[in-house]
Amino acid sequence: MHGASVSAITVLSDTEVSEASRKRLESAVERCEWIVSDPAGTEVAAFNRIVDDAAANWILVLREGEELSDQLSLDIAESIASSRAWGYRVSRRILYCGELLRTASRDPGEVRLFHRRRARRRPDGEMKVQGTVVRLASRIDVVLYASREEHECRLAERFEGRSLVRRLAAFVRSLFSVGLRAIDPVVRAYLWREAGWEKGEERRVKGGSF
């Protein structure tokens, strides 16, 4: 169907992809091209021109803070070598201090991997693929904060700290608001740090509303 004898891929990202992600993908795919060009902020026509000029037929779109796992890299390599689809939806999972952070709903995913001759970005920003589109089982990792210390430092840069009493009150409110997810120790650790700072009540994380 795709007629490729060599597995090759062009990665479009809005920032430099981490060295770890590069190594994982390069170990799974024979040839990788890395292009830094804000996929989300680029105009539709300009984005489609970048896709047309790519060295590889297969395009992978990544955003800031996203990482490729070993399994996802292998799934990508297998997908571009197969004949089962022209596009692949990939959902994301949120990692907090190296562990999965359960959000209110699972990211439905979007077309991130596609054959450049069968896909175009529409004016609304969505990718339109001519042909079969399937979902990959593996997900892109979004590193919210690599450590608790980093989380505290980022909050301290933006917000005013709460007293212990106000922090405890905010923490209890947050526990009630997340329902059964409150039993998850990763969720509790995240909420405890968030509760220590004065800010808007709505909490959002990359990949979904918390």
C-alpha positions as CSV (number, residue, x, y, z in Angstrom):
1,M,0.0,0.0,0.0
2,H,2.7,2.5,1.0
3,G,5.6,1.1,-1.0
4,A,8.4,2.1,1.3
5,S,11.5,-0.1,1.4
6,V,13.2,2.0,4.1
7,S,11.5,3.1,7.2
8,A,11.9,6.8,7.5
9,I,10.0,9.5,9.3
10,T,10.0,13.3,9.6
11,V,9.3,14.7,13.1
12,L,7.8,18.2,13.3
13,S,8.0,19.8,16.8
14,D,7.6,23.2,18.3
15,T,10.8,22.8,20.4
16,E,13.9,20.6,20.3
17,V,12.9,17.0,21.1
18,S,14.7,15.6,24.1
19,E,17.8,13.5,23.5
20,A,16.2,10.5,25.1
21,S,13.2,10.6,22.8
22,R,15.5,11.0,19.8
23,K,17.5,8.0,20.7
24,R,14.4,5.9,21.2
25,L,12.9,6.7,17.8
26,E,16.2,6.5,16.0
27,S,16.8,3.0,17.4
28,A,13.4,1.9,16.0
29,V,13.3,3.8,12.6
30,E,16.1,3.6,10.0
31,R,16.1,7.3,9.1
32,C,14.8,10.3,11.0
33,E,14.5,13.9,10.0
34,W,14.0,16.5,12.8
35,I,12.3,19.8,12.0
36,V,11.6,22.5,14.7
37,S,8.6,24.5,13.4
38,D,5.7,25.2,15.7
39,P,3.0,22.8,14.3
40,A,0.2,24.4,16.2
41,G,1.1,28.0,15.5
42,T,2.0,27.7,11.8
43,E,-0.6,28.8,9.3
44,V,-2.4,26.0,7.5
45,A,-0.8,26.7,4.1
46,A,2.7,27.0,5.5
47,F,2.2,23.8,7.6
48,N,1.1,21.9,4.5
49,R,4.1,23.2,2.6
50,I,6.4,21.9,5.3
51,V,4.7,18.5,5.1
52,D,5.1,18.5,1.3
53,D,8.8,19.3,1.5
54,A,9.6,16.7,4.2
55,A,12.3,14.2,3.4
56,A,10.2,11.3,4.6
57,N,6.7,10.2,3.6
58,W,5.6,9.7,7.2
59,I,5.2,12.7,9.5
60,L,5.1,12.7,13.3
61,V,3.9,15.8,15.1
62,L,5.2,16.5,18.7
63,R,4.7,19.4,21.1
64,E,6.6,20.9,23.9
65,G,7.0,18.6,26.9
66,E,6.0,15.4,25.0
67,E,8.2,12.3,25.2
68,L,8.4,9.1,23.2
69,S,8.6,5.9,25.1
70,D,10.3,2.8,23.9
71,Q,7.0,1.1,23.2
72,L,5.5,4.0,21.3
73,S,8.7,4.3,19.2
74,L,8.4,0.6,18.3
75,D,4.7,1.0,17.5
76,I,5.4,4.0,15.2
77,A,8.1,2.0,13.4
78,E,5.7,-1.0,12.9
79,S,2.9,1.3,11.8
80,I,4.8,3.1,9.1
81,A,6.1,-0.3,7.8
82,S,2.6,-1.8,7.7
83,S,-0.2,-1.4,5.2
84,R,-3.1,-1.0,7.7
85,A,-3.6,2.8,7.7
86,W,-2.7,6.2,6.2
87,G,-3.0,8.0,9.6
88,Y,-2.8,7.2,13.3
89,R,-4.5,8.8,16.2
90,V,-2.3,9.1,19.3
91,S,-3.6,10.0,22.7
92,R,-1.5,11.4,25.6
93,R,-0.9,10.5,29.2
94,I,0.2,12.9,31.9
95,L,3.3,12.0,34.0
96,Y,3.9,13.7,37.3
97,C,7.3,13.1,38.9
98,G,7.7,10.0,36.7
99,E,4.3,8.5,37.6
100,L,0.9,8.5,35.8
101,L,-1.4,11.4,36.9
102,R,-5.0,10.5,36.5
103,T,-7.0,13.3,34.9
104,A,-10.8,13.8,34.7
105,S,-11.0,12.1,31.3
106,R,-8.7,10.3,29.0
107,D,-7.3,12.3,26.1
108,P,-9.3,11.3,23.0
109,G,-6.2,11.7,20.9
110,E,-5.6,13.3,17.5
111,V,-3.9,12.4,14.2
112,R,-0.2,12.8,15.0
113,L,1.3,10.2,12.6
114,F,0.3,10.4,8.9
115,H,1.5,9.8,5.4
116,R,2.2,13.2,3.8
117,R,0.7,12.4,0.5
118,R,-2.6,11.5,2.0
119,A,-3.1,14.2,4.7
120,R,-3.8,17.9,4.8
121,R,-4.4,20.3,7.7
122,R,-7.8,21.9,7.5
123,P,-8.6,25.5,8.3
124,D,-9.9,24.4,11.8
125,G,-6.5,22.9,12.6
126,E,-7.5,19.3,12.3
127,M,-5.7,16.8,10.1
128,K,-7.8,15.4,7.2
129,V,-6.5,12.0,6.1
130,Q,-7.7,10.4,2.9
131,G,-8.0,6.8,3.8
132,T,-8.0,4.6,6.9
133,V,-7.2,6.1,10.3
134,V,-6.6,3.9,13.4
135,R,-5.6,4.6,17.0
136,L,-2.2,3.5,18.4
137,A,-2.4,1.6,21.6
138,S,0.7,3.4,23.0
139,R,0.4,7.0,24.2
140,I,2.6,10.1,24.1
141,D,4.0,10.9,27.5
142,V,3.6,14.5,28.7
143,V,6.0,15.4,31.5
144,L,4.0,17.8,33.7
145,Y,6.8,18.1,36.2
146,A,9.9,15.9,36.5
147,S,10.2,16.4,40.3
148,R,8.2,17.8,43.2
149,E,11.0,20.4,43.6
150,E,10.4,21.6,40.1
151,H,6.7,21.8,40.7
152,E,7.2,23.9,43.9
153,C,9.7,26.2,42.1
154,R,7.3,26.8,39.1
155,L,4.4,27.7,41.4
156,A,6.6,30.0,43.6
157,E,7.5,31.9,40.4
158,R,3.9,32.7,39.6
159,F,1.8,32.7,42.7
160,E,1.7,33.9,46.4
161,G,2.0,31.2,49.0
162,R,-0.9,30.3,51.4
163,S,-0.7,29.8,55.1
164,L,-0.8,26.2,56.4
165,V,-4.5,26.6,57.5
166,R,-5.5,27.9,54.1
167,R,-3.5,25.3,52.4
168,L,-5.2,22.5,54.3
169,A,-8.6,23.9,53.6
170,A,-7.8,24.2,49.9
171,F,-6.4,20.7,49.9
172,V,-9.6,19.2,51.4
173,R,-11.7,21.0,48.9
174,S,-9.6,19.7,46.1
175,L,-9.9,16.1,47.4
176,F,-13.7,16.3,47.4
177,S,-13.7,17.8,43.9
178,V,-11.7,15.0,42.2
179,G,-14.0,12.2,43.7
180,L,-12.5,8.7,43.7
181,R,-9.3,9.9,42.2
182,A,-8.5,11.2,45.7
183,I,-7.4,7.7,46.7
184,D,-4.5,7.9,44.2
185,P,-1.3,8.9,46.0
186,V,0.0,10.6,42.9
187,V,-3.2,12.8,42.6
188,R,-2.9,13.6,46.3
189,A,0.7,14.7,46.0
190,Y,-0.1,16.9,43.1
191,L,-3.1,18.5,44.8
192,W,-1.1,19.1,48.0
193,R,1.5,21.2,46.2
194,E,-1.2,23.0,44.2
195,A,-3.1,23.8,47.4
196,G,-0.1,25.8,48.8
197,W,-0.6,28.7,46.4
198,E,-3.2,31.4,45.7
199,K,-4.5,31.1,42.2
200,G,-7.7,30.5,40.2
201,E,-9.7,27.5,41.3
202,E,-9.7,25.8,37.9
203,R,-6.8,23.4,37.5
204,R,-5.7,22.4,34.1
205,V,-2.9,20.1,33.0
206,K,-1.4,19.4,29.6
207,G,-3.7,16.9,27.9
208,G,-6.9,17.5,29.9
209,S,-8.8,19.3,32.6
210,F,-7.9,18.2,36.1
